[in-house]
Amino acid sequence: MTAAETSPVAHLMSNHNKCCAMEEIIEIIARAIVDEPDVVSVTVIGGMHTSILELKVAKADIGKVIGKQGRTADALRTILSAVSVKAKKRTVLEIMN
């Protein structure tokens, strides 16, 4: 097995449908960033061509998820768009209070 075949992302993309994989990727990254990982939740609002992922974290962790000048949020959105291209679906990340 190659390193690419054993990576968590490759595992998610091969074993679940693409929408669930996007949801899980954002949740895994958000849990690694915040101080209270048990509070992190991702909700999917799906449509035919566009999905909205709502990321909810503890109030004290909202700044960590957004980052300085929104850089962390932008990075999460970049990762999400890369996964979305593979799923051939537009996905929007909303960070909820």
N, C-alpha and C positions, 0 to 999 in steps of 0.2 A: 504494500500500500504506500502511496506517495503521501507527502505532507498535506497536499491539497485535498486528498480524499478523506483525511482524518481531521480536518479543521472543523470547528463547530459550525461555521457558516455553511460549508459544503454539506454537512450533515443535515442542517435545517432545510436547505434548498432541495435535498434529495428525498427527504422523508415526509415532508408536509407540503400542503399547497402553498403557493407563493405568498398569499396574504398572511397566513399564519407565520410564515418565515419572517416577513417584514416586521410583524408585531413582536415576535420573540427576539429579533436582533436588537430592536430599539429598547426593549425591556432589559435585556442582558447588559447592554452598554449603560443604560440609566442606573441600574442597580449597582454597577461598578463605580459610578461617579458619586452617588449620594451617600449621606451618613445614615439614613434610615431606609435601607433597601426593601424592608417589608411593606412599606407604604406605596411603593412604585406600582402603578398599574397602567396598562395600555388597552384602550378600547378602540375597536375598529368600527367605523361607520362606512359601510360599503355601498358602492353604486356599480353600475355596469362598467364604466370606464375610469372612474376615480374613486379612491378610498381616502378617508380621513382617519388618521391615527391620533387619538387624544392621549397624551402622556400626562399622567397625574403623579405628582410627588408631594412630599411633605412641604409645608409652607417654608420651613427653614432651609430646604434644599433647592428651592426654585432658582436661586442665584447660581448654584453650581451647575444646574442643567442648562441654563441660558449662557453662562460664562461672560467674560469681559467683552463688552461690545457685541454680544451675541455670537461669539465665535464658536462656542461649544454647540449651541443650537444649530448654527449653520453647518457644522461638521456632521451632526446627526442627520440633518436634512440631505446632505450630500451623499452619505452612506445609503439613506433611504431611497434616494433617486437612482442610485446605481443598482440597487436590488429591484426597484420598480421597473427599470428598463428590461431586465430579464423576464419579469412577469408580464411585460407589455401592458402595464396599467399605470396611470398617474396616481401618485400618492402624496398626500399633504400631511405634514406633522404639525399638530397644534399642541402647545404646552399650556396646560390648564392650571389655574390657581388652586 
